[in-house]
Amino acid sequence: MKFVPAGVVPFVALLLLQRRPVAGRALLVTGPGCPGHGLCRSNVQEQTRRQVALLNATAQDLFSLYLKCQGEPFSSETDKLCNPGSVFFPAFHVNRTSERKEVMVAMYKLFAFLNASLGNITRDQEELNPTAKELLDRLHNTTKTTRGLISNLTCLLCKNYNVFQVDVSYGESSKGKSAFKKKQQGCQVLRKYVQVIAQAARVLLPHLSPP
């Protein structure tokens, strides 16, 4: 698989190009001085805060609905089958006292990875549970929110810190795996997502609050 530099628009296409955990380089904008920051909305910081809060508020419900739609043995053996210990997520070492720039970069890496993972899970569920409309709608809406969040983080990084290049990594694809393994991988990722988004909200929201 070949990774190529991507700008703001084609960057989304990169998000579905997943295999094993690999590193890729995403160009947020091109050229000196981040000229693309002029595209930021005036309320970009508040909008980013709302998006993180929304993802955090809906993560557990998404995971619960996913479990319900997979049926047995996932409903009765959740702790065993959905243990996220082996799931790769980007390292997240920032906290409330970290510099805001460091927090924003860590968040960008996290949500770029998450967006790719949601794309992988949605593709599998469209194949395995095509009639599960509520689940598919939730997955699509969560992905849409995540993409909007990535766009806003791009603007904030460029506008405030002149950061236009971030190394990102993508998780393992489920292509070629059995139906059970696809369900299990999605279950593990979404359970990890519940944990990570709660931590991300605790760290990021104070940095986005009005002074």
C-alpha positions in Angstrom: 0.0 0.0 0.0 1.3 3.4 -0.9 0.8 6.5 1.3 0.9 9.8 -0.4 0.7 13.3 1.1 -2.9 14.5 1.3 -4.4 17.9 1.7 -7.5 18.7 3.7 -10.0 17.4 1.0 -8.4 14.2 -0.1 -7.3 13.4 3.5 -10.6 11.6 4.1 -9.7 9.1 1.4 -6.6 8.0 3.3 -8.7 7.1 6.3 -10.1 3.9 4.8 -6.7 2.7 3.6 -5.9 0.6 6.6 -4.0 -2.5 7.1 -1.9 -3.4 10.1 -0.9 -0.5 12.4 1.3 1.6 10.2 2.4 5.2 10.2 1.3 7.6 7.6 1.9 11.3 7.1 -1.1 13.6 6.6 -0.5 17.1 5.4 -3.1 19.3 6.9 -2.5 22.1 4.4 0.3 22.9 2.0 2.6 25.9 1.7 4.2 28.2 4.3 2.3 29.8 7.1 -0.8 27.5 6.9 -2.7 29.7 4.4 -5.7 27.4 4.8 -6.6 28.7 8.3 -8.7 31.4 6.7 -11.2 28.6 6.0 -11.8 28.3 9.8 -15.2 29.4 11.0 -15.3 32.2 13.6 -16.7 29.8 16.2 -14.3 26.9 15.4 -13.2 26.5 19.0 -16.7 26.3 20.4 -17.7 23.9 17.6 -14.8 21.7 18.4 -15.8 21.6 22.1 -19.3 20.6 21.2 -18.2 17.9 18.9 -15.9 16.3 21.6 -18.7 16.6 24.1 -21.2 14.9 21.7 -18.8 12.0 20.9 -18.2 11.5 24.6 -21.9 11.6 25.5 -22.9 9.1 22.8 -20.0 6.6 22.9 -21.5 4.2 25.4 -24.8 4.1 23.7 -23.1 3.3 20.4 -21.2 0.5 22.0 -24.3 -0.9 23.7 -26.2 -0.8 20.4 -23.4 -2.5 18.6 -23.4 -5.4 21.2 -27.1 -5.8 20.8 -26.9 -6.1 17.1 -24.1 -8.7 17.1 -26.2 -11.1 19.2 -24.7 -14.0 21.1 -22.1 -14.7 22.4 -21.2 -11.0 22.5 -24.1 -10.0 24.7 -23.3 -12.6 27.4 -19.5 -12.7 27.1 -18.8 -9.0 26.6 -15.9 -8.8 29.0 -14.1 -11.8 27.4 -14.8 -11.1 23.7 -14.5 -7.3 23.8 -11.4 -6.9 25.9 -9.6 -4.0 24.2 -6.2 -4.9 25.7 -4.8 -5.9 22.3 -6.3 -3.0 20.4 -3.8 -0.5 19.0 -4.7 3.1 19.6 -2.3 6.1 19.3 -0.4 6.8 22.4 -2.2 9.4 24.5 0.1 10.9 27.1 -1.3 14.4 27.5 -3.2 15.7 30.4 -4.9 18.9 31.6 -1.6 20.5 32.4 0.0 19.8 29.0 0.6 22.6 26.6 -2.4 23.3 24.4 -0.4 22.7 21.2 0.6 19.3 22.5 -3.0 18.4 23.4 -4.2 19.5 19.9 -1.6 17.3 18.1 -2.5 14.3 20.3 -6.2 14.8 19.6 -5.6 15.1 15.9 -3.7 11.7 15.9 -6.4 10.1 18.0 -9.4 11.2 15.9 -7.7 10.5 12.6 -7.2 6.9 13.9 -10.7 6.8 15.2 -12.2 8.0 12.0 -10.4 5.2 10.0 -11.6 2.6 12.6 -15.2 3.8 12.3 -15.0 3.4 8.6 -13.7 -0.1 8.9 -16.5 -1.0 11.4 -19.2 0.6 9.3 -18.1 -1.3 6.2 -18.3 -4.6 8.1 -21.7 -3.9 9.6 -23.1 -2.9 6.2 -22.1 -6.4 5.2 -23.0 -8.3 8.3 -26.0 -6.4 9.6 -27.5 -4.5 6.6 -30.9 -4.2 8.2 -29.6 -2.7 11.4 -30.6 0.8 10.4 -30.2 2.4 13.9 -26.7 1.1 14.3 -25.7 2.0 10.8 -27.1 5.5 11.3 -25.3 5.9 14.6 -22.0 4.8 13.0 -22.5 7.2 10.0 -23.4 10.1 12.3 -20.4 9.4 14.6 -18.1 9.3 11.6 -19.5 12.5 10.3 -18.9 14.2 13.7 -15.4 12.8 13.8 -14.6 14.1 10.3 -15.9 17.6 11.3 -13.8 17.5 14.4 -10.7 16.6 12.4 -11.4 19.5 10.1 -11.7 21.9 13.1 -8.5 20.6 14.7 -6.8 21.1 11.4 -7.8 24.7 11.4 -6.9 25.3 15.0 -3.4 23.7 14.6 -2.7 25.8 11.5 -4.2 29.0 12.7 -2.8 29.0 16.2 0.5 27.0 15.9 1.4 27.0 12.2 1.3 23.2 12.3 0.6 21.8 8.9 2.0 18.2 9.1 1.2 15.5 11.6 2.3 11.9 11.6 -0.8 9.7 12.0 -1.3 5.9 12.2 -4.2 3.7 11.2 -5.4 0.5 12.8 -5.7 -3.1 11.5 -8.2 -3.7 8.8 -10.7 -6.5 9.2 -10.8 -7.4 5.5 -10.4 -11.1 4.9 -11.4 -12.0 8.4 -14.3 -14.2 9.4 -17.6 -12.7 10.4 -16.9 -13.5 14.0 -13.5 -11.9 13.9 -15.0 -8.8 12.3 -17.6 -8.5 15.0 -15.0 -9.0 17.7 -12.6 -6.4 16.3 -15.4 -3.9 16.1 -16.5 -4.7 19.6 -12.9 -4.3 21.0 -12.4 -1.0 19.1 -15.7 0.5 20.3 -15.1 -0.5 23.9 -11.6 1.1 23.7 -13.3 4.1 22.1 -15.6 4.5 25.1 -12.6 4.7 27.4 -10.4 6.9 25.2 -13.1 9.5 24.3 -13.8 10.0 28.0 -10.2 10.6 28.7 -9.9 12.9 25.6 -12.9 14.9 26.8 -11.5 15.4 30.2 -8.2 16.7 28.7 -9.4 18.7 25.7 -12.5 20.4 27.0 -10.8 22.6 29.5 -8.4 23.8 26.7 -11.4 24.8 24.6 -13.4 26.5 27.2 -13.8 30.3 26.9 -11.2 32.2 29.0 
